[in-house]
């Protein structure tokens, strides 16, 4: 492999100032846009020996035929220019977003002579104030229906409003008190505009003030014996309290913030955004990101924020899972989006403790669930599965599509409790009834473990057929050979698996290994890996079966560890299953229990000082 590409610019030609660079291919298409505080230092990383580059970075550099750069004054200008170019050129090697949803917003058309409240996905209504986005249209419509009892403003279409003006009769909403009916002059346009402004202010987070004000008016009306007016105020309070109850208070009333959660793996990332206004969750948004290059979490956060606030105003506080390297420049850019003239500052934070940290954990869990759901839905697509199997067949040079695939993974804890897993996918879907677990009594390393497990598994393929009740021959359970056998690992693991196949005399099975960090597919006796496209369904399917094997092995290994410690504790006189359970529950992990002294063990319910001393001595022996 060549040391680097032939078109590499001389190091002395590249400036050391901050700037933005673009990689182009032979057709002048922009492949990648990036920024740097020091252009020479950053670009030199791309022109390191090709063998040392990350696979996707190497692919991008080899696809490109030139690089150009633009020097700017500071990091903030670099951030702005990078954002502009990414939106203009849509480079294929930058982060790709899969946000194909158009989220519903609540809009109040304050620029109209007679403002209207509506639920819309259109973000271009002139002089309208937007709230959201919301994850479900029906939820915000339900909220609007409730809020019209407290703020009876117009929600009808222009045609309905004109018809009411011509006939002199309001629509049903006007008759039932959910509209002040400016169409028939029950209120003046100024009074109706005031109602609309109050509605917008309430939705913007100033909710407690309105409840207090309306309560005071209700009491004053009752004291003045204006009972009908007091009843209307009472109904308004009930409507506002109902709306507030639907948005649980999660933070202080004065908190306006956005919280982001990101769950990612080697191929994709799921993002969840919680919009908190007035201490309440006002909206939720989620999308999926395809990772073309190896993007770390801080860089991913920066890209996510640029996408999230492309057409939205950021709040003062934004909580993220990790701070980008150039957080000050990003804060300045977000502040300019919030108020270009005043230079308002937006602060990026990582929630460490308290209510904000608890909510951030909830957002992160939602992101993880979204990533799992994305993977499940993608794997459930029949067309995508068929394409994936066809692509795997072509990439690995197989005679037929791998309708049955088996994947093996080894798990251990510092060389103890060594276990392995086998998972089975048929037609691209898991066959959990055919999963198998292996306990390995002794092994020197992972390659030896792989060899042992495959030797045991391949022995079943040599078993003869047996006759069923009707005398027809049938294969014994677990003796169906896979078309493709996958091991978790690179060349050493594949070599060990091939040795097991050769010793067993089994042929006709394609062998491959997947190296986790670079997602490379290794074949036996091959010096170079098979590279599948990063966004291909084939790589997605292989990654999924590998992750499933890893999950299954980890769960078995944890079970073995629990069983081991429980076996040891069960031999202690006076320590029954209930007390063993209390010990493990109290300390949370075996390692903490093993390092605890007798006094700490004695604090557990049902464990006295004498028994605690016996437990400590037994564990340490």
Secondary structure as the mmCIF struct_conf table of DSSP 4:
data_model
#
loop_
_struct_conf.conf_type_id
_struct_conf.id
_struct_conf.beg_label_comp_id
_struct_conf.beg_label_asym_id
_struct_conf.beg_label_seq_id
_struct_conf.end_label_comp_id
_struct_conf.end_label_asym_id
_struct_conf.end_label_seq_id
BEND BEND1 UNK A 3 UNK A 4
TURN_TY1_P TURN_TY1_P1 UNK A 6 UNK A 7
HELX_LH_PP_P HELX_LH_PP_P1 UNK A 8 UNK A 10
HELX_RH_3T_P HELX_RH_3T_P1 UNK A 11 UNK A 13
BEND BEND2 UNK A 14 UNK A 14
BEND BEND3 UNK A 16 UNK A 17
STRN STRN1 UNK A 19 UNK A 24
TURN_TY1_P TURN_TY1_P2 UNK A 26 UNK A 27
STRN STRN2 UNK A 30 UNK A 36
BEND BEND4 UNK A 37 UNK A 38
HELX_RH_AL_P HELX_RH_AL_P1 UNK A 39 UNK A 46
TURN_TY1_P TURN_TY1_P3 UNK A 47 UNK A 47
BEND BEND5 UNK A 48 UNK A 48
HELX_RH_3T_P HELX_RH_3T_P2 UNK A 50 UNK A 52
BEND BEND6 UNK A 53 UNK A 53
HELX_RH_AL_P HELX_RH_AL_P2 UNK A 55 UNK A 63
STRN STRN3 UNK A 66 UNK A 71
BEND BEND7 UNK A 73 UNK A 74
HELX_RH_AL_P HELX_RH_AL_P3 UNK A 75 UNK A 89
TURN_TY1_P TURN_TY1_P4 UNK A 92 UNK A 93
BEND BEND8 UNK A 94 UNK A 94
STRN STRN4 UNK A 96 UNK A 97
STRN STRN5 UNK A 104 UNK A 108
TURN_TY1_P TURN_TY1_P5 UNK A 110 UNK A 111
BEND BEND9 UNK A 112 UNK A 114
STRN STRN6 UNK A 117 UNK A 120
BEND BEND10 UNK A 121 UNK A 121
TURN_TY1_P TURN_TY1_P6 UNK A 126 UNK A 127
STRN STRN7 UNK A 129 UNK A 134
BEND BEND11 UNK A 135 UNK A 135
HELX_RH_AL_P HELX_RH_AL_P4 UNK A 137 UNK A 150
BEND BEND12 UNK A 151 UNK A 151
BEND BEND13 UNK A 156 UNK A 156
HELX_RH_AL_P HELX_RH_AL_P5 UNK A 158 UNK A 167
TURN_TY1_P TURN_TY1_P7 UNK A 168 UNK A 168
HELX_RH_AL_P HELX_RH_AL_P6 UNK A 172 UNK A 175
TURN_TY1_P TURN_TY1_P8 UNK A 176 UNK A 177
BEND BEND14 UNK A 178 UNK A 179
HELX_RH_3T_P HELX_RH_3T_P3 UNK A 182 UNK A 184
TURN_TY1_P TURN_TY1_P9 UNK A 185 UNK A 185
BEND BEND15 UNK A 186 UNK A 187
HELX_RH_AL_P HELX_RH_AL_P7 UNK A 189 UNK A 203
TURN_TY1_P TURN_TY1_P10 UNK A 204 UNK A 205
HELX_RH_AL_P HELX_RH_AL_P8 UNK A 207 UNK A 223
TURN_TY1_P TURN_TY1_P11 UNK A 224 UNK A 225
HELX_RH_AL_P HELX_RH_AL_P9 UNK A 227 UNK A 246
BEND BEND16 UNK A 247 UNK A 247
STRN STRN8 UNK A 249 UNK A 249
BEND BEND17 UNK A 251 UNK A 251
TURN_TY1_P TURN_TY1_P12 UNK A 253 UNK A 254
STRN STRN9 UNK A 257 UNK A 264
BEND BEND18 UNK A 266 UNK A 267
STRN STRN10 UNK A 268 UNK A 277
TURN_TY1_P TURN_TY1_P13 UNK A 278 UNK A 279
STRN STRN11 UNK A 280 UNK A 290
BEND BEND19 UNK A 292 UNK A 293
HELX_RH_AL_P HELX_RH_AL_P10 UNK A 297 UNK A 308
TURN_TY1_P TURN_TY1_P14 UNK A 309 UNK A 309
BEND BEND20 UNK A 310 UNK A 312
BEND BEND21 UNK A 316 UNK A 316
STRN STRN12 UNK A 317 UNK A 319
BEND BEND22 UNK A 321 UNK A 322
TURN_TY1_P TURN_TY1_P15 UNK A 325 UNK A 326
HELX_RH_AL_P HELX_RH_AL_P11 UNK A 327 UNK A 338
TURN_TY1_P TURN_TY1_P16 UNK A 340 UNK A 343
STRN STRN13 UNK A 347 UNK A 349
BEND BEND23 UNK A 353 UNK A 353
HELX_RH_AL_P HELX_RH_AL_P12 UNK A 354 UNK A 380
HELX_RH_AL_P HELX_RH_AL_P13 UNK A 382 UNK A 395
TURN_TY1_P TURN_TY1_P17 UNK A 396 UNK A 397
BEND BEND24 UNK A 399 UNK A 400
BEND BEND25 UNK A 403 UNK A 403
STRN STRN14 UNK A 404 UNK A 413
TURN_TY1_P TURN_TY1_P18 UNK A 414 UNK A 415
STRN STRN15 UNK A 416 UNK A 426
TURN_TY1_P TURN_TY1_P19 UNK A 427 UNK A 428
STRN STRN16 UNK A 429 UNK A 430
HELX_RH_3T_P HELX_RH_3T_P4 UNK A 432 UNK A 434
STRN STRN17 UNK A 436 UNK A 439
BEND BEND26 UNK A 441 UNK A 441
BEND BEND27 UNK A 444 UNK A 445
HELX_RH_AL_P HELX_RH_AL_P14 UNK A 446 UNK A 458
HELX_RH_3T_P HELX_RH_3T_P5 UNK A 459 UNK A 462
HELX_LH_PP_P HELX_LH_PP_P2 UNK A 463 UNK A 465
STRN STRN18 UNK A 466 UNK A 467
TURN_TY1_P TURN_TY1_P20 UNK A 469 UNK A 470
BEND BEND28 UNK A 471 UNK A 471
STRN STRN19 UNK A 473 UNK A 474
HELX_LH_PP_P HELX_LH_PP_P3 UNK A 475 UNK A 476
TURN_TY1_P TURN_TY1_P21 UNK A 477 UNK A 478
HELX_LH_PP_P HELX_LH_PP_P4 UNK A 480 UNK A 482
BEND BEND29 UNK A 483 UNK A 483
STRN STRN20 UNK A 484 UNK A 488
BEND BEND30 UNK A 489 UNK A 490
HELX_RH_AL_P HELX_RH_AL_P15 UNK A 491 UNK A 504
TURN_TY1_P TURN_TY1_P22 UNK A 505 UNK A 505
BEND BEND31 UNK A 508 UNK A 508
STRN STRN21 UNK A 510 UNK A 515
TURN_TY1_P TURN_TY1_P23 UNK A 516 UNK A 519
STRN STRN22 UNK A 520 UNK A 522
TURN_TY1_P TURN_TY1_P24 UNK A 524 UNK A 525
BEND BEND32 UNK A 527 UNK A 528
STRN STRN23 UNK A 530 UNK A 530
TURN_TY1_P TURN_TY1_P25 UNK A 534 UNK A 535
HELX_RH_AL_P HELX_RH_AL_P16 UNK A 537 UNK A 570
TURN_TY1_P TURN_TY1_P26 UNK A 571 UNK A 571
BEND BEND33 UNK A 572 UNK A 572
TURN_TY1_P TURN_TY1_P27 UNK A 573 UNK A 574
HELX_RH_AL_P HELX_RH_AL_P17 UNK A 577 UNK A 587
BEND BEND34 UNK A 588 UNK A 589
HELX_RH_AL_P HELX_RH_AL_P18 UNK A 590 UNK A 595
HELX_RH_AL_P HELX_RH_AL_P19 UNK A 598 UNK A 602
TURN_TY1_P TURN_TY1_P28 UNK A 603 UNK A 603
BEND BEND35 UNK A 604 UNK A 604
TURN_TY1_P TURN_TY1_P29 UNK A 605 UNK A 606
HELX_RH_AL_P HELX_RH_AL_P20 UNK A 609 UNK A 620
#
